[in-house]
Amino acid sequence: MKVLTYFTRGPWLAVLLVLLLGNCSKKKEAVEPTAPAAGPVCPVAKVTVVPDRVSNPELRIGSAAEVKLVAQTNDRGGRPVDAEVVWRFKDDKSEGPGTEAGHGHTLTPTGPRSAVFRAGGLAAGDYWIEARVLDCEGADSLPVLGLAKVTVAPQPDSPAQCGRVRVRYGSRDLANETILGFVTLNFWAEIYTRPELRHEMQVRFLLNDRPIQPLRKLYRPLDDQPAAGMSAHFRARMPVFLERGHFRASFELRQGDRVLCASEPVSFATR
């Protein structure tokens, strides 16, 4: 009893309280979260690509015709801002200078806010082009960007037209999706041509831009949907076994040694 009274009434009580309070304050400091550092405010509020729509009959597959694109960057008050942009095809994840899509159509930067689209490829269709401000986010934490659509037409005198490449997983089409690997998928090519020319043509499928052998013949599906100016719709099919990875599927239509047209690629992944 005397020992207990000594510790509770003597100077040891003050020392004990100081130690306890010091440990509590250290624990409190350790668990208090630190406020995230505020990012730089983006001076650009709007990006406008000029022209934002290009549909010129001279812009055909294989023509090498060019379109110059310019990105206008403005602040919230509409005043021009000197900012650099990154150009790319909308579905392309790379951000390096000079990108390619659709079997040879290219997009090449020519300045801080300008680029040239060149229709050197063999795939017809609409190509969405993105001009994104470099290292800059808006008030909603989303990238600040502008879009333009460039339409590439098929050759008017071509004996055939290429439609979609379809990557079939069971009964559905894959596009920008991830599925389990070690699976067999079916690649389908959609072709529009005249019936008498079907036996002159073959399809070469490509996986990550590498050809898959052998070439495939055209057959007529039950759900025949002819394109404008074409009297019949055909398909070609290729089963492909895939393990794990990221893939791009496409096809090209050949008439002997001549490549008539190609499809836009479809991207997907297996895990």
Long-range contacts (C-beta under 8 A, 24 or more apart in sequence): 39-137, 40-136, 42-133, 42-136, 42-137, 42-138, 42-144, 43-75, 43-81, 43-83, 43-136, 44-73, 44-74, 44-75, 44-81, 44-83, 44-133, 44-136, 44-144, 45-74, 45-75, 45-76, 45-138, 45-144, 46-73, 46-74, 46-144, 46-146, 47-71, 47-72, 47-73, 47-74, 47-85, 47-131, 47-132, 47-133, 47-144, 47-145, 47-146, 48-72, 48-74, 48-146, 49-129, 49-131, 49-146, 49-147, 49-148, 51-148, 52-146, 52-147, 52-148, 52-149, 53-148, 53-149, 54-117, 54-148, 54-149, 54-150, 54-151, 55-151, 56-151, 57-153, 59-119, 59-150, 59-151, 59-152, 59-153, 60-119, 60-124, 60-152, 60-153, 60-154, 60-155, 60-156, 61-119, 61-121, 61-122, 61-123, 61-124, 61-152, 61-153, 61-154, 61-155, 61-261, 62-119, 62-120, 62-121, 62-122, 62-155, 63-119, 64-118, 64-119, 64-120, 65-118, 65-119, 66-116, 66-117, 66-118, 66-119, 67-116, 67-117, 67-119, 67-150, 68-110, 68-114, 68-115, 68-116, 69-114, 69-115, 69-116, 69-117, 69-129, 69-131, 69-148, 70-113, 70-114, 71-113, 71-114, 71-131, 71-146, 72-113, 72-146, 73-113, 73-133, 82-112, 83-112, 83-113, 83-133, 83-134, 83-136, 84-112, 84-113, 84-133, 84-134, 85-112, 85-113, 85-131, 85-132, 85-133, 85-134, 86-131, 86-132, 86-133, 86-134, 87-115, 87-129, 87-130, 87-131, 88-129, 88-130, 88-132, 89-127, 89-128, 89-129, 89-130, 90-128, 90-129, 90-130, 90-147, 91-128, 91-176, 91-267, 101-127, 101-264, 101-265, 102-127, 102-152, 102-262, 102-264, 102-265, 103-250, 103-252, 103-262, 103-263, 105-152, 117-150, 119-152, 121-152, 121-262, 122-162, 122-252, 122-259, 122-260, 122-261, 122-262, 123-152, 123-162, 123-250, 123-261, 123-262, 123-263, 123-264, 124-152, 124-153, 124-154, 124-161, 124-162, 124-261, 125-151, 125-152, 125-264, 126-150, 126-151, 127-151, 127-152, 154-261, 155-261, 158-260, 158-261, 159-193, 159-194, 159-197, 159-255, 159-260, 160-191, 160-192, 160-193, 160-197, 160-201, 160-230, 160-253, 160-255, 160-260, 160-261, 161-191, 161-192, 161-193, 161-227, 161-230, 161-261, 162-189, 162-190, 162-191, 162-192, 162-251, 162-252, 162-253, 162-260, 162-261, 162-262, 162-263, 163-189, 163-190, 163-191, 163-192, 163-227, 163-263, 164-190, 164-263, 164-264, 164-266, 165-189, 165-190, 165-205, 165-249, 165-250, 165-251, 165-263, 165-264, 165-265, 165-266, 166-190, 166-266, 167-249, 167-266, 167-268, 174-266, 174-268, 175-266, 175-267, 175-268, 176-267, 176-268, 177-268, 177-269, 178-268, 178-269, 178-270, 178-271, 179-268, 179-269, 179-270, 179-271, 180-270, 180-271, 181-242, 181-243, 181-244, 181-245, 181-270, 181-271, 182-241, 182-242, 182-243, 182-244, 182-270, 183-241, 183-242, 183-270, 184-239, 184-240, 184-241, 184-242, 185-239, 185-240, 185-242, 186-237, 186-238, 186-239, 186-240, 187-212, 187-237, 187-238, 187-239, 187-240, 187-249, 187-251, 188-235, 188-236, 188-237, 189-216, 189-235, 189-236, 189-237, 189-251, 189-253, 189-263, 190-233, 190-234, 190-235, 190-263, 191-218, 191-233, 191-234, 191-235, 191-236, 191-253, 192-226, 192-227, 192-230, 192-232, 192-233, 192-234, 193-218, 193-230, 193-232, 193-234, 194-230, 194-231, 194-232, 195-220, 195-231, 195-232, 197-255, 198-232, 198-234, 200-255, 200-256, 201-253, 201-254, 201-255, 201-260, 202-236, 202-253, 202-254, 203-236, 203-238, 203-251, 203-252, 203-253, 203-254, 204-251, 204-252, 204-254, 205-236, 205-238, 205-240, 205-249, 205-250, 205-251, 206-249, 206-250, 206-251, 206-252, 207-240, 207-247, 207-248, 207-249, 208-247, 208-248, 209-248, 209-250, 212-238, 212-240, 215-254, 242-270, 243-270, 244-270, 244-271, 245-269, 245-270
